[in-house]
Amino acid sequence: MCQQLTDYMISTDKSLLDFEVIYRFISSESYWGFGRSREVMQKAINNSAYCFGVYQKIDNARRQVGFARVITDLATFGYIADVFILRDYRGKGLGRWLIQSIVNHPELAILKRLALFTKTPDFYYNANFKIFEQTDEIKFMERKIEQ
């Protein structure tokens, strides 16, 4: 899958990913993956069903400016992780375009549930994400191991 705007494109081709950009941002700038090792980041990318790269097109070259990955069974459930747009590229609508590309992807749009964790829920409301409201019947649970 490849979508384009005038100066930018989004692709799920893992061979286009700039691992150094992804690793540097997640391990040193993100609140969720600060300190993540290179090995863990590479394994996470390798084992994700889809990785979405956001690229600025410059002449015949491209520079990675954003990223997200989706872990899924491709049948019922998906989890969006490691979403970012580099600081200098924020405010251009690239993050919203990235999330719309994920939720509209043909194999992900059919999933019953697409989930994520975030400190910025307002950003995801336009893509129809809602804060999970627990009921007496349904409880969200997690098993968290500090590394």
Residue pairs with C-beta under 8 A, 6 or more apart in sequence:
1 10
1 11
1 12
1 101
1 105
2 9
2 10
2 11
2 12
2 13
3 9
3 10
3 11
3 97
3 101
4 10
4 57
5 97
7 56
7 57
8 54
8 55
8 56
8 57
8 65
8 92
8 94
8 97
9 54
9 55
9 57
9 62
10 52
10 53
10 54
10 55
10 97
10 98
10 101
11 52
11 53
11 55
12 50
12 51
12 52
12 53
12 105
13 53
14 45
14 51
16 53
16 55
16 62
16 64
17 45
17 51
17 53
17 64
17 67
18 53
18 63
18 64
19 41
19 42
19 45
21 64
21 67
21 86
22 41
22 45
22 64
22 67
22 82
23 36
23 38
23 41
25 67
25 84
25 86
26 32
26 33
26 36
26 41
26 82
26 84
27 33
27 34
27 35
27 36
27 37
27 38
27 41
28 34
29 84
29 87
30 82
30 84
31 119
32 82
32 117
33 41
33 82
44 69
44 81
44 82
45 51
45 69
47 71
48 69
48 70
48 71
48 81
49 70
49 71
49 72
49 74
49 78
49 107
50 69
50 70
50 72
50 102
50 105
50 107
50 108
51 67
51 68
51 69
51 70
52 67
52 68
52 69
52 70
52 98
52 101
52 102
53 64
53 66
53 67
54 64
54 65
54 66
54 67
54 85
54 89
54 94
54 97
54 98
55 62
55 63
55 64
55 65
56 62
56 63
56 65
56 89
65 85
65 86
65 88
65 89
65 94
66 84
66 85
66 86
66 89
66 94
66 95
66 98
67 82
67 83
67 84
68 80
68 81
68 82
68 83
68 84
68 98
68 99
68 102
69 80
69 81
69 82
70 78
70 79
70 80
70 81
70 102
70 108
71 78
71 79
71 81
72 78
72 79
72 108
72 111
74 107
74 111
75 111
76 111
76 112
76 113
77 111
77 112
77 113
77 114
77 115
78 108
78 111
78 113
78 114
78 115
79 114
79 115
79 116
80 99
80 102
80 114
80 115
80 116
81 116
83 95
83 98
83 99
83 116
83 118
85 94
85 95
85 98
95 123
96 123
96 126
96 127
99 123
99 124
99 126
99 127
100 127
102 108
102 114
103 109
103 114
103 127
103 128
108 114
114 129
115 132
116 124
116 129
118 124
121 129
121 131
132 140
134 140
